[in-house]
């Protein structure tokens, strides 16, 4: 055929723009390097593919300007809907998109808004579980490291840890912010903690996600600080790398793939019927215990060895 000989490829994008219809769904995640968000996206893609909807995945890298750029792009392409794990206070923009006919479902944050459906995890409960486990294992000075405070997930995980600490006057929780939620930030923050005097150092680290926890573990290993004997360590997300680390890391598990699937389901309902009810699905986190928080050995005087 002449079409095959000429290598003609139909321009579906132009055709869809003329028709005012694009079957694709746009998705913006906070950090595509984090396997947690990869699993969320995979869950969403699996559900959407069964519906004949391709997923256009983009990465904000925890930067508001990149997030805004991708929202503009998806609006210009007239996607059928948007899934987003937001960086900051982007809800007013998302409400406008929805009013203009592009339904939105927020992932990894409960919106508390009547206009936008959301799928999230109870991060305050997750922070409480993490702190409670560290305290049960003998931790008293807990450092919560990782992430700019502007991220709601970080705020809620920290708040949960602080709520648990207030139940015991002997327990302290210190927040150590980082510029990003990655292994490099975990290494740097932990180096700063180890540069303190022995009495000022924490005896437990609650990393805001598992990538930060992996970075912390690397620094502790180089400094020959025993985990868990000298320092308890817990992460968040329960990515595969946490279980396969040199010292397997205790973590707070989120049902990532299930969250992606449910978010895609809610978005499809809104695409089919713009007047469909708003839903807020909140999953519960789960503590997964591993070697990084095994019960520490105390010296005769009750002090941790350094």
VOKOLLO-187979 format. One record per atom (N, C-alpha, C): x, y, z; residue in one letter. Coordinates in steps of 0.02 Angstrom, whole numbers, plus 50000, padded with zeros to 5 digits. Example, Ala and Ser with C-alpha at 12.3 -4.5 7.8 and 13.67 -1.06 7.14 Angstrom:
2
506604971650390A
506154977550390A
506604983550390A
506424988850354S
506844994750357S
506455000250394S
***
This chain:
306
500414994050000X
500005000050000X
500435006350000X
500175011649971X
500555017849966X
500705020650035X
500225019950082X
500315022650150X
500915019250182X
500965012550175X
501515008850205X
502175010650172X
502175011250106X
502785012850069X
503045019750088X
502605024450100X
502815031250118X
502975031950192X
502825026850232X
502955027250304X
502495032150339X
501895032750314X
501425037550344X
501215035350414X
501215039950460X
500965038850527X
500415043850541X
499825041450560X
499255045850572X
499395050450631X
499235056750624X
499335061650677X
498725061750723X
498715057050771X
498145056650816X
498085062750860X
498655065850878X
498625071750921X
498245077350888X
498395078550824X
498035083850788X
497295082250780X
497155075850765X
496465073750757X
496065074550822X
496385072850877X
496045073450941X
495935080650960X
496415085050945X
496325092150959X
495755095050919X
495705092950856X
495145095450815X
494485093050842X
494485086850867X
493855084050893X
493725086250965X
494225089250997X
494145091351066X
494155085551114X
494475079951094X
494475073951136X
495155070751136X
495405068951196X
496035065451203X
495915059951256X
495995053651238X
495845048251286X
496365047451340X
496945050651332X
497495049651379X
497375052951446X
497695050251498X
497685053051566X
498385055451582X
498445061651606X
499085064251628X
499205062851701X
499815061251719X
499985059951789X
500635063451807X
500625066951865X
501215070451890X
501395067651958X
502005064951965X
502225062252029X
502765066752058X
502865066252123X
503355070452158X
504075068752139X
504225062252132X
504905060252118X
504905053452083X
505005053452018X
504985047251979X
505555042651997X
506085045152030X
506635040852050X
506465036552110X
505945038452146X
505735034852205X
505295028952184X
505505022752198X
505105016952177X
504385016952203X
504265020452258X
503575021052283X
503125024052231X
503335029652200X
502925032952150X
502905028852086X
503435025152071X
503425020652013X
502875015352022X
502815012752083X
502305007752096X
501605010752093X
501525016852118X
500875020252113X
500675021152040X
501155023452000X
501025024551928X
500875018051893X
501225012651911X
501095006151880X
500385003751896X
500165004851958X
499485002951976X
498975006851936X
499085013351928X
498625017451888X
498625015351815X
499225014151789X
499275012151718X
498915005551705X
498995000751751X
498664994251742X
497914995051736X
497624999251779X
496905000251778X
496695003951714X
497065009051695X
496875013151637X
496955009351571X
497455004951567X
497555001251505X
496954996751490X
496644994051542X
496044989951532X
495474994151504X
495505000651514X
494985005151490X
495165008251423X
495755006451396X
495975009251333X
496235016351339X
496475018151399X
496725024851410X
497485024651422X
497885027651379X
498605028051392X
498755032851449X
499295031651485X
499505035951540X
500125039951519X
500085046451527X
500655050951512X
500965052851579X
501545049951595X
501855050851660X
502365056451658X
502335060951707X
502825066451712X
503055066951785X
503625070351794X
503965070651858X
504095077851878X
503795080051934X
503895086951956X
504565087951991X
504875082352013X
505505082752051X
505445087352112X
504845087352142X
504705091352201X
504795098852189X
504705101052126X
504785108052107X
504125110852081X
503895116252112X
503245119152094X
503225121652022X
503785124351997X
503785127051929X
503725121451877X
504045115751890X
503975110051845X
503265107251848X
502985107051908X
502295104751915X
501835109151874X
501915115751878X
501495120351841X
501585119451766X
502205118251743X
502335117251672X
501945111151646X
501955105651684X
501605099651661X
500845100551663X
500595104251713X
499885105551714X
499675109651653X
500085114551634X
499945118451574X
499935113951512X
500435109551508X
500485105051451X
499885100451445X
499675097551501X
499105093051500X
498465096751482X
498405102951505X
497815106951487X
497805108451413X
498395110151385X
498435111551314X
498275105351272X
498465099551297X
498345093351260X
497635090651271X
497265093951314X
496565092051328X
496505084751348X
496925082851396X
496895075951420X
496225074651452X
496055068151456X
495395066351484X
495355067651558X
495935067551593X
495945068651665X
496665068751689X
496745070751752X
497415071451781X
497445068051849X
497975064251860X
498155061551925X
498775065251948X
498785067552011X
499345071652033X
499505070552107X
500155069752121X
500415070152189X
500715077052196X
500375081852227X
500575088852224X
501195090452265X
501535095852244X
502115098352281X
501875102952337X
501565108452319X
501355113352369X
500605114552365X
500405120752375X
499695122452375X
499455123752304X
499335118452268X
499135118952198X
498385117752190X
498025116952245X
497315115352241X
496895120552203X
497015127152212X
496615131952173X
496685130852097X
497295129252075X
497405127952003X
497035121651982X
497035116552023X
496705110252006X
495945111252002X
495685115452047X
494965116752045X
494775120151979X
495195124651955X
495055128051892X
495055123051834X
495545118451835X
495565113451782X
494925109351781X
494705107451841X
494095103351845X
493485107251820X
493455113751836X
492895117851812X
492905118551736X
493525118051707X
493595118551634X
493515111851600X
493285106851637X
493125100451605X
493655095151609X
494195096251647X
494715091151655X
494695088651727X
494395082951739X
494355080351808X
495035078751836X
495105079451903X
495745078551937X
495635074151998X
496105069552010X
496125065752072X
496805066752103X
496815068752166X
497445070052202X
497675063652236X
498315062152228X
498605056052257X
499095057952312X
499105053952364X
499585054652419X
499435060652463X
498845063452456X
498645068952500X
497885069252502X
497605069652562X
496885070652568X
496745078052559X
496325079752511X
496235086752494X
495805090452545X
495305087052573X
494855090552618X
494405095352580X
494405094852514X
493995099352473X
493425095552442X
492855098852434X
492275095552405X
492335094752330X
492785098652298X
492815098452226X
493265092952198X
493725090252238X
494235085752212X
494245079152251X
494205073652215X
494285067152247X
495025066052263X
495165061752312X
495855060552332X
495945053352356X
496565051052350X
496775044552375X
497405045652415X
497405043652477X
497975045152520X
498075039652572X
498595040552612X
498735036252669X
498715040552731X
498505037852786X
498485041452850X
499205042252874X
499535047552851X
500245048552867X
500355050352941X
499875053552972X
499945054853044X
499975048253082X
499545043653062X
499555037053092X
500225033553078X
500475034453017X
501115031453000X
501685034253041X
501685040853052X
502205043853095X
502155041453167X
501525040653191X
501415038153259X
501675030953265X
501535026753215X
501775019853216X
502535019553217X
502855023853176X
503585023853173X
503885025753241X
503645031253270X
503905033453335X
503755028453390X
503165025653389X
502975020853440X
503435014753438X
503595012453378X
504045006653371X
504745008353396X
505005014153377X
505675016053400X
505705016553476X
505175019353506X
505155020053579X
505125013053611X
504725008653583X
504685001853610X
505344998153606X
505765000053558X
506414996853550X
506965000453590X
506785005353630X
507265008653674X
507475015553652X
507215018053596X
507395024753573X
507085030153616X
507475035253631X
507205040953670X
507315047653636X
507845048253597X
507985054453561X
507915052953486X
507345054753459X
507175052953391X
507285058853344X
507665057753291X
507755062853239X
507335060853179X
506885065253159X
506485064253098X
506835068053042X
507125064452995X
507515067752943X
507205066552874X
507265071552831X
507075070752762X
506485075052741X
506605078852688X
506065082252655X
505955089452676X
505815093752628X
505615100552645X
504935100452680X
504865104752729X
504255104752770X
503635106752731X
503735109652671X
503165111652630X
502765105552607X
503085099652604X
502735093652583X
502255091352638X
501615090652621X
501125088852671X
501275082052701X
501545077452661X
501695070852687X
502205071252744X
502705075552735X
503215076452787X
502895079552849X
502485084552840X
502155087852896X
501755082752937X
501375078552904X
500935073952939X
501325068352973X
501845065852940X
502255060552972X
502605063253034X
502855069353029X
503165072553087X
502655073653142X
502065076053124X
501545077353174X
501355070953211X
501305065453175X
501145059053207X
501675056853256X
502315057753237X
502865056053283X
502845060453345X
502705066853335X
502685071453392X
502105069753439X
501545067753411X
500965065853453X
501145059953497X
501505055053469X
501705049253510X
502205051353563X
502675055753547X
503185057853594X
502885061553654X
502345065253643X
502035069053697X
501735064553751X
501665058253736X
501395053553785X
501915051453837X
502545053153826X
503085051153871X
503575056953878X
503635059853937X
504065065753946X
504805064353933X
505005058053933X
505715056353921X
505895056453847X
505385056653804X
505505056053732X
505545062853699X
506035063853656X
506085069953617X
506075068253542X
505765072553504X
505755071853431X
506025078353401X
506535077653360X
506845083453326X
506755082653252X
506545088053219X
506465087953146X
507095090653114X
507385086753068X
507985088653031X
507785089152957X
507605095152932X
507375095752862X
507945094752812X
507755092552753X
508225091952697X
507915095152636X
508335096652586X
508085099852526X
507675095052483X
507835088552488X
507485083652446X
507375077252487X
507005072652456X
506855066252489X
507245060752452X
507905061052456X
508305056152421X
508875053652465X
509255048752439X
509795045752478X
510345050752495X
510505055152448X
511025060152460X
510845064552520X
510215066652524X
509995070652580X
510035066752645X
509875060352642X
509925056152702X
510645055552726X
511105054852680X
511815054452699X
512045060952732X
511885066552701X
512105073052727X
511815074452796X
511165073352804X
510845074652868X
511135070252923X
511265064052908X
511535059452958X
512255061252976X
512645063452928X
513325065852943X
513305071552993X
512835076252983X
512765081853029X
512585079453099X
512145074553103X
511955071953169X
512545068553204X
512955064953167X
513515061353197X
514075066053217X
514085072053190X
514595077053209X
514445080153277X
513875078853305X
513705081553370X
514065077553426X
514055080453485X
514325076753542X
513885070753557X
514155065853593X
513795059653606X
513125060853639X
513085065653686X
512465066953722X
511955070853680X
512185074053627X
511725077953586X
511475073953525X
511795068253513X
511575064153457X
510915060653472X
510525059353420X
509935055153430X
510145047953440X
509695043953466X
509825036753469X
509355032953421X
508945036753384X
508495033653335X
508365038653279X
508315036053218X
508175040053159X
507535037553126X
507065042153116X
506465040853077X
506545044653012X
506685041052958X
506785044152892X
506105044952858X
506005050752827X
505355052252798X
505175047852739X
505665044652708X
505525039252660X
506115034452658X
506045029052622X
506565023852622X
507205025952587X
507155030452537X
507765032852504X
508195036652554X
507875040852594X
508235044552646X
508535039552696X
508155034452714X
508395029352761X
509005025652733X
509005024152668X
509575020852637X
510195025252641X
510115031752628X
510675036352634X
510935036752705X
510475036852754X
510675036852824X
511055030552842X
510825024852817X
511165018452831X
511875018452803X
511965021252744X
512635021552715X
513115025652758X
512875031452782X
513295035652825X
513455032152891X
512955028952920X
513065025452984X
513575019752975X
513535016352918X
514005010852906X
514715013452898X
514795018952861X
515465021852852X
515755024252918X
515325026852962X
515555029353027X
515615023753079X
515465017653058X
515495011853102X
515035012653163X
514465015553150X
513935016053201X
513475010053190X
513425005753239X
513034999653231X
512295000853226X
511984997553178X
511254997753170X
511004990553179X
510594989353230X
510234993953273X
510564995153341X
511144992053355X
511434992353422X
511564999453446X
511835003653402X
512005010453421X
511495015553396X
511145013853344X
510655018453314X
510085014453284X
509485015853306X
508895012853275X
508725016753212X
508455013253162X
508295016553098X
507655013753069X
507205018253051X
506575016253019X
506445020852960X
506175018052906X
506005021952847X
505255022252836X
505065024152774X
504355024952758X
504265023352684X
503755019652667X
503545017652600X
503615010152590X
504125007052620X
504264999852611X
504384998152538X
504865001752507X
505064999952439X
505504993752441X
505604990552384X
505964984252381X
506684984952407X
507004990652394X
507694991652415X
507754991352491X
507244993352528X
507274993352601X
507364986252627X
507004981552598X
507054974652620X
507714971452600X
508024973952546X
508634970952520X
509264974652538X
509224979552583X
509824983152605X
510274978452644X
510914980552651X
511394976552689X
511124974752757X
510834979752790X
510434978552851X
509724980252832X
509294975252824X
508604976552803X
508264981752849X
507924986552816X
507674992352852X
506934991552870X
506784992452933X
506094992852955X
505754998752921X
505134997952901X
504805003352863X
504055003452876X
503755009052859X
503025009752862X
502765008752791X
502385003552782X
502155001552715X
501535005552694X
501555007752631X
500965010652599X
500765006052541X
500115004852531X
499895000552476X
499925004252410X
500535005252384X
500645009852328X
500265007952264X
500325001652242X
499984999752180X
499225000252188X
498974998352245X
498254998752258X
498015005952258X
498435010452284X
498255017552283X
498195020152211X
498675018152169X
498645020252099X
498035017652063X
497875011252075X
497285008352044X
496645011852066X
496595013252131X
495985016452156X
495925023652130X
496485027152126X
496465033952099X
496235033952026X
496495029151987X
496285028751917X
495545027051912X
495295022851956X
494585021151957X
494155027251971X
494355031252021X
493975037252037X
493985042251979X
494565042751946X
494615047351890X
494165045151833X
494145038751819X
493705036251766X
492975037651781X
492775037051844X
492085038751863X
491935046051847X
492415050451862X
492315057651850X
492325059151775X
492715055451736X
492725056451664X
492055054551634X
491785048951658X
491145046551632X
490565051151653X
490605053751713X
490065057951739X
490355063651780X
490405069651751X
490685075351788X
490315076951853X
489705074551860X
489315075751921X
489355070051971X
489805065351959X
489875059752005X
490105062252073X
489935058752127X
490115061052195X
490875061452205X
491085065952249X
491785066552268X
491945061052320X
492505057752311X
492705052452356X
493395053952386X
493475052252450X
494125052852483X
494285046052514X
494735042452481X
494945035852506X
495595036552545X
495575034552609X
496165034852652X
496365027752671X
496955025652647X
497215019052665X
497595019452731X
497635013952766X
497995013652829X
498695010852819X
499205014052850X
499895011652844X
500005005552888X
500555002152876X
500714995952912X
501454995752930X
501604994052991X
502304993353013X
502584986652989X
503174986952956X
503524980952934X
504194980752970X
504264976253018X
504864976053060X
505424972053026X
506034974953028X
506624971553003X
507214972853050X
507814970953028X
508394970953072X
508614977853095X
508444983153059X
508704989753077X
508414992453142X
507904989153169X
507644991253234X
507614985553284X
508054980453274X
508094975153323X
508274978053391X
508064974853445X
508154977753512X
508894979153525X
509074985553541X
509774987353552X
510044984453617X
510694982953617X
511024980653678X
511254986653718X
511094986953783X
511284992453826X
511874990553869X
512304995253882X
512844994153929X
512574993754000X
512994991754046X
512774990854116X
512494997254145X
512765003054125X
512525009454152X
511915012154115X
511675008054066X
511075010154030X
511205014653971X
511845016553958X
511995020853903X
512125016853839X
511985019953782X
512145016853718X
512895017253706X
513205012153675X
513905012553659X
514025016953599X
514545020953600X
514735025053543X
515475023953529X
***
